[in-house]
């Protein structure tokens, strides 16, 4: 068996398993167009900060997302340099937009609550 195909399938399987969680998949879809901090995700998903941080940690551990510190806040973005970025991008492109979450966040005045 060709080792490169096995490795690629293993990586794809690992990525799809990680993205199989609806919260992480939605986070990645949102990160396609904007950077977000934990406080914005907590408001969007109505989840605790530790729960959101755990989801982000899993995405960060395999380097699908990266962090940028701005003052005391950490913003998350998609790592477009990731070796599997095109694969992930293809998955995300086939999904519906999540603009309603952002619109709701903006309506609540929470879109940029951490700057």
Contact map, one row per residue, 1 for C-alpha under 8 A:
1110110000000000000000000000000000000000000000000000000000000000000000000000000000000000000000000000000000000000000
1111110000000000000000000000000000000000000000000000000000000000000000000000000000000000000000000000000000000000000
1111111000000000000000000000000000000000000000000000000000000000000000000000000000000000000000000000000000000000000
0111111100000000000000000000000000000000000000000000000000000000000000000000000000000000000000000000000000000000000
1111111110000000000000000000000000000000000000000000000000000000000000000000000000000000000000000000000000000000000
1111111111000000000000000000000000000000000000000000000000000000000000000000000000000000000000000000000000000000000
0011111111100000000000000000000000000000000000000000000000000000000000000000000000000000000000000000000000000000000
0001111111110000000000000000000000000000000000000000000000000000000000000000000000000000000000000000000000000000000
0000111111111000000000000000000000000000000000000000000000000000000000000000000000000000000000000000000000000000000
0000011111111100000000000000000000000000000000000000000000000000000000000000000000000000000000000000000000000000000
0000001111111110000000000000000000000000000000000000000000000000000000000000000000000000000000000000000000000000000
0000000111111111000000000000000000000000000000000000000000000000000000000000000000000000000000000000000000000000000
0000000011111111100000000000000000000000000000000000000000000000000000000000000000000000000000000000000000000000000
0000000001111111110000000000000000000000000000000000000000000000000000000000000000000000000000000000000000000000000
0000000000111111111000000000000000000000000000000000000000000000000000000000000000000001000000000000000000000000000
0000000000011111111100000000000000000000000000000000000000000000000000000000000000000000000000000000000000000000000
0000000000001111111110000000000000000000000000000000000000000000000000000000000000000000000000000000000000000000000
0000000000000111111110010000000000000000000000000000000001100000000000000000000000000000000000000000000000000000000
0000000000000011111111011000000000000000000000000000000000000000000000000000000000000000000000000000000000000000000
0000000000000001111111011000000000000000000000000000000000000000000000000000000000000000000000000000000000000000000
0000000000000000111111111000000000000000000000000000000000000000000000000000000000000000000000000000000000000000000
0000000000000000001111111100000000000000000000000000000000000000000000000000000000000000000000000000000000000000000
0000000000000000000011111110000000000000000010000000001000000000000000000000000000000000000000000000000000000000000
0000000000000000011111111111000000000000000000000000001100100000000000000000000000000000000000000000000000000000000
0000000000000000001111111111100000000000000000000000000000000000000000000000000000000000000000000000000000000000000
0000000000000000000001111111110000000000000000000000000000000000000000000000000000000000000000000100000000000000000
0000000000000000000000111111111000000000100000000000000000000000000000000000000000000000000000000000000000000000000
0000000000000000000000011111111100000000000000000000000000000000000000000000010000000000000100000000000000000000000
0000000000000000000000001111111110000000000000000000000000000000000000000000000000000000000100101100000000000000000
0000000000000000000000000111111111000000000000000000000000000000000000000000000000000000000000001110000000000000000
0000000000000000000000000011111111110000000000000000000000000000000000000001110000000000000000000000000000000000000
0000000000000000000000000001111111000000000000000000000000000000000000000000110000000000000000000000000000000000000
0000000000000000000000000000111111100000000000000000000000000000000000000000000000000000000000000000000000000000000
0000000000000000000000000000011111110000000000000000000000000000000000000000100000000000000000000000000000000000000
0000000000000000000000000000001011111000000000000000000000000000000000000011110000000000000000000000000000000000000
0000000000000000000000000000001001111101100000000000000000000000000000000011100000000000000000000000000000000000000
0000000000000000000000000000000000111111100000000000000000000000000000001111000000000000000000000000000000000000010
0000000000000000000000000000000000011111110000001001100000000000000000000110000000000000000000000000000000000000000
0000000000000000000000000000000000001111111000001000000000000000000000000000000000000000000000000000000000000000110
0000000000000000000000000000000000011111111100000000000000000000000000000000000000000000000000000000000010000111100
0000000000000000000000000010000000011111111111100001000000000000000000000000000000000000000000000000000000000000000
0000000000000000000000000000000000000111111111111001000000000000000000000000000000000000000000000000000000000000000
0000000000000000000000000000000000000011111111100000000000000000000000000000000000000000000000000000000010000100000
0000000000000000000000000000000000000001111111000000000000000000000000000000000000000000000000000000110110000000000
0000000000000000000000100000000000000000111111100000000000000000000000000000000000000000000000000000000000000000000
0000000000000000000000000000000000000000111111110000000000000000000000000000000000000000000000000000000000000000000
0000000000000000000000000000000000000000111011111011000000000000000000000000000000000000000000000000000000000000000
0000000000000000000000000000000000000000010001111111000000000000000000000000000000000000000000000000000000000000000
0000000000000000000000000000000000000110010000111111100000000000000000000000000000000000000000000000000000000000000
0000000000000000000000000000000000000000000000011111110000000000000000000000000000000000000000000000000000000000000
0000000000000000000000000000000000000000000000111111111000000000000000000000000000000000000000000000000000000000000
0000000000000000000000000000000000000100110000111111111100000000000000000000000000000000000000000000000000000000000
0000000000000000000000000000000000000100000000001111111110000000000000000000000000000000000000000000000000000000000
0000000000000000000000000000000000000000000000000111111111000000000000000000000000000000000000000000000000000000000
0000000000000000000000110000000000000000000000000011111111100000000000000000000000000000000000000000000000000000000
0000000000000000000000010000000000000000000000000001111111110000100000000000000000000000000000000000000000000000000
0000000000000000000000000000000000000000000000000000111111111000000000000000000000000000000000000000000000000000000
0000000000000000010000000000000000000000000000000000011111111100000000000000000000000000000000000000000000000000000
0000000000000000010000010000000000000000000000000000001111111111100000000000000000000000000000000000000000000000000
0000000000000000000000000000000000000000000000000000000111111111110000000000000000000000000000000000000000000000000
0000000000000000000000000000000000000000000000000000000011111111000000000000000000000000000000000000000000000000000
0000000000000000000000000000000000000000000000000000000001111111000000000000000000000000000000000000000000000000000
0000000000000000000000000000000000000000000000000000000000111111110000000000001001000000000000000000000000000000000
0000000000000000000000000000000000000000000000000000000000111111110000000000011001001000000000000000000000000000000
0000000000000000000000000000000000000000000000000000000100110011111000000001111000000000000000000000000000000000000
0000000000000000000000000000000000000000000000000000000000010011111100000001111000000000000000000000000000000000000
0000000000000000000000000000000000000000000000000000000000000000111110000111100000000000000000000000000000000000000
0000000000000000000000000000000000000000000000000000000000000000011111000111000000000000000000000000000000000000000
0000000000000000000000000000000000000000000000000000000000000000001111111110000000000000000000000000000000000000000
0000000000000000000000000000000000000000000000000000000000000000000111111110000000000000000000000000000000000000001
0000000000000000000000000000000000000000000000000000000000000000000011111100000000000000000000000000000000000000000
0000000000000000000000000000000000000000000000000000000000000000000011111100000000000000000000000000000000000000000
0000000000000000000000000000000000001000000000000000000000000000000011111110000000000000000000000000000000000000011
0000000000000000000000000000000000001100000000000000000000000000001111111111000000000000000000000000000000000000000
0000000000000000000000000000000000111100000000000000000000000000001111001111100000000000000000000000000000000000000
0000000000000000000000000000001000111000000000000000000000000000111100000111110000000000000000000000000000000000000
0000000000000000000000000000001101110000000000000000000000000000111000000011111000000000000000000000000000000000000
0000000000000000000000000001001100100000000000000000000000000001110000000001111100000000000000000000000000000000000
0000000000000000000000000000000000000000000000000000000000000011110000000000111111001000000000000000000000000000000
0000000000000000000000000000000000000000000000000000000000000000000000000000011111001000000000000000000000000000000
0000000000000000000000000000000000000000000000000000000000000000000000000000001111101000000000000000000000000000000
0000000000000000000000000000000000000000000000000000000000000011000000000000001111111000000000000000000000000000000
0000000000000000000000000000000000000000000000000000000000000000000000000000000011111100000000000000000000000000000
0000000000000000000000000000000000000000000000000000000000000000000000000000000001111111000000000000000000000000000
0000000000000000000000000000000000000000000000000000000000000001000000000000001111111111100000000000000000000000000
0000000000000000000000000000000000000000000000000000000000000000000000000000000000111111110000000000000000000000000
0000000000000000000000000000000000000000000000000000000000000000000000000000000000011111111000000000000000000000000
0000000000000010000000000000000000000000000000000000000000000000000000000000000000011111111100000000000000000000000
0000000000000000000000000000000000000000000000000000000000000000000000000000000000001111111110000000000000000000000
0000000000000000000000000000000000000000000000000000000000000000000000000000000000000111111111000000000000000000000
0000000000000000000000000000000000000000000000000000000000000000000000000000000000000011111111100000000000000000000
0000000000000000000000000001100000000000000000000000000000000000000000000000000000000001111111100000000000000000000
0000000000000000000000000000000000000000000000000000000000000000000000000000000000000000111111110000000000000000000
0000000000000000000000000000000000000000000000000000000000000000000000000000000000000000011111110000000000000000000
0000000000000000000000000000100000000000000000000000000000000000000000000000000000000000001111111000000000000000000
0000000000000000000000000000000000000000000000000000000000000000000000000000000000000000000011111100000000000000000
0000000000000000000000000000110000000000000000000000000000000000000000000000000000000000000000111110000000000000000
0000000000000000000000000100110000000000000000000000000000000000000000000000000000000000000000011111110000000000000
0000000000000000000000000000010000000000000000000000000000000000000000000000000000000000000000001111111000000000000
0000000000000000000000000000000000000000000000000000000000000000000000000000000000000000000000000111111100000000000
0000000000000000000000000000000000000000000100000000000000000000000000000000000000000000000000000111111110000000000
0000000000000000000000000000000000000000000100000000000000000000000000000000000000000000000000000111111111000010000
0000000000000000000000000000000000000000000000000000000000000000000000000000000000000000000000000011111111100000000
0000000000000000000000000000000000000000000100000000000000000000000000000000000000000000000000000001111111110000000
0000000000000000000000000000000000000001001100000000000000000000000000000000000000000000000000000000111111111110000
0000000000000000000000000000000000000000000000000000000000000000000000000000000000000000000000000000011111111110000
0000000000000000000000000000000000000000000000000000000000000000000000000000000000000000000000000000001111111100000
0000000000000000000000000000000000000000000000000000000000000000000000000000000000000000000000000000000111111110000
0000000000000000000000000000000000000000000000000000000000000000000000000000000000000000000000000000000011111111100
0000000000000000000000000000000000000001001000000000000000000000000000000000000000000000000000000000000011111111100
0000000000000000000000000000000000000001000000000000000000000000000000000000000000000000000000000000010011011111100
0000000000000000000000000000000000000001000000000000000000000000000000000000000000000000000000000000000000001111111
0000000000000000000000000000000000000011000000000000000000000000000000000000000000000000000000000000000000001111111
0000000000000000000000000000000000001010000000000000000000000000000000001000000000000000000000000000000000000001111
0000000000000000000000000000000000000000000000000000000000000000000001001000000000000000000000000000000000000001111
